[in-house]
Amino acid sequence: MRVHRSGTTLAGAALAALALLLPLGLPGTAAAAQDPGARQAAPARGSAHMGMGVIAHDGQGPTSGAATLAAQTEGVDVSSHNGNVAWSTLWNSGVKWAYVKATEGTYYKNTSFNQQYTGSYNVGMIRGTYHFATPDTTTGAAQADYFVNNGGGWSKDGRTLPGVLDIEWNPYGAACYGKSAAGMVAWIQDFVNRYKARTGRDAVIYTATSWWKQCTGNSSAFASTNPLWIARYASEVGELPAGWPYYTIWQYTSSGPTVGDHNHFNGDYSRVQALANG
């Protein structure tokens, strides 16, 4: 009888210990299974890049079609995680334009910026820059200023595209950066207003439809002014955010040749030139 009681006590102790571990979300526990993020450390600040959350949050696969133009012009987007880019290889494969990450928040500048921005220009590409937004750190106007002051400017030289506001899932925390839909719309408006005041151009907005719905309430406030760069890794672009009748750029994959992120510009090369010239 004593042995039986001792065994029961040991088993009970083991179960009690397991019960204590479950709320911690340790690997292999039920809590960890329900919250995969609990098992993974957040990426380092500054490491975010365009589209890094698309597959995890939006998945991949065909959706309903959207209005497009007949011609498409291939382009890529890059950041420091790409390192030194083989621009000649991309140019020879038919890539004619590029966007390079310049900044993030008001605390990070792309460490590979010079090689990427100058290198794309030197092989003949039309190129521009983008800013990864962190609406929970500083105001939209402050981030627009930081962007313009650190590579996000524009000049009418026929080779420089207007800057891009990359607004998507927060890789460091809550998807909507702790903002209400109205607060997020106000933050974006603050950014694009300051960017236009500084450069004379309307910023391109990069986003995904599902994020836009979740975090702006599917606002149509920017559709008449800001060109849309939509992220959707599928054979069809699918539903667009409210108000935009068509996309200007479609990021359709993160696993392309040479550089993963490949994009279709919705028009022939003359339309890329037109966007550059304003």
ABEGO torsion letter per residue (X at the ends): XAAAAAAAAAAAAAAAAAAAAAAAGBBGBAAAAABAAAABBBBBBGABBBGAAAAAAAEBEBBBBBBBBABBBBBBBBBAAAEBBBAAAAAAAGBABBBBBABBEAABBBAAAAAAAAAAAAAGBBBBBBBBBBAAABBAAAAAAAAAAAGABBBBAGABBBBBBBBBBBAAEBAAGGBBAAAAAAAAAAAAAAAAAAAGBBBBBBBBAAAAAAAAGGBAAAAAABBBBBBBBBABAEBBBBGBABBABBBABAABBGBABBBBBBEBAAAAAAAAAX
